[in-house]
């Protein structure tokens, strides 16, 4: 009774049962027996997986495995959060044809001082720029010019030597002083010879002299006059006094030109002289060509053109480098607008404002070929007859971008 009253412990689940150690052969036999007792047909086993399926479920298993394999072959998709963000986004791309137009009231037009001028097609003188050197016109003698004598500018050899060193300038000054002394001595001799001739002629008229003495006096006077002319010619070769020439208000411009481009230039027309750093449209000085023998540089295959430049204010100095605009042969018809109408943006682009309607202005891009005086010669831009803003363009641009009046 005591033994029966004791309750037996429930059996442990199969999962806690310790599997028996069986040989592979016996394990296979037990598996076949179990499968045959349940379905009456042998079971199928996947060799790499410890699973066993009856033949009735083999199709379902194959379909499931194929779905798994095909699903694993699809390329991996990046999550939405990892997609690359574009570096910039433009809602509307602006085109130059659709540039914003500026519409003003009559009061605003008056306040900005806007003035328009038509674009025109006209013949414009073409020029080519060369570098030049300012030099002292050493061949210009003040005394000869003041007395109405011959101009020795074309005979001065030192007019062709603009780049003298300090030592050479000192030697030139000394040579000029010696030549001036020889000219004065020749003048004294000629004056003395004329006095002797006059006395001999007076004695002959008073029956106290001879014809031979008069002839000898005439020969001496002729020799003295010839000697004086020779001294003057030598002095002219040395040019005007060096330090007096520096004070003159006239300068020469020497322009080396390549011999191949000489036929394209109009050397008989005046040139325009300006600074090397001058902007287009800056004020220039006229310079007229002068008759000076051409000097050539054999190694550089160039010839030198000479121009005379007035310098009343003394702003230009000998030895200074300048820019010389020499006119070309012939003229061509080109589209022109006032140079004051051209604007430059921060990228170097050139623009003008065209009046498309009353008090309405549109910005147009132009390409400037060159500047001739106060006109800009265009390679492309608005057609002829377009109303271009010639005054107040900068104020109009400020109004367009938002920092104007």
Secondary structure, 3 states (H helix, E strand, C coil): CHHHHCCCCCCCCHHHCCCCCCCHHHHHHHHHHHHHHHHCCCEEEECCCCEEEEHHHHHHHHHHHHHHHHHHHCCCCCCHHHCCCCCCCCCCCCCHHHCCEEECCHHHHHHHCCEEEECEEEEEEEEEEEEEEEEECCCCCHHHHHCCCCCHHHCCHHHHCCCCCHHHHHHHHHHHHHHHHHHHHHHHHHHHHHHHHHHHHHHHHCCCCCHHHHHHHHHHHHHHHHHHHHHHHHHHHCCCCHHHHHCCCEEEEEEEEEHHHHHHECCCCCEEEECCCCCCCCCCEEEEECCCCCCEECCCCEEEEEEEEECCCCCCCCCCEEEEEEEEEEEEEEEEEEHHHCEECCCCCEEEEEEEECCEEEEEEEEEEEEECCEEEEEECCCCCCEEEEECHHHHHHHHHCCCC
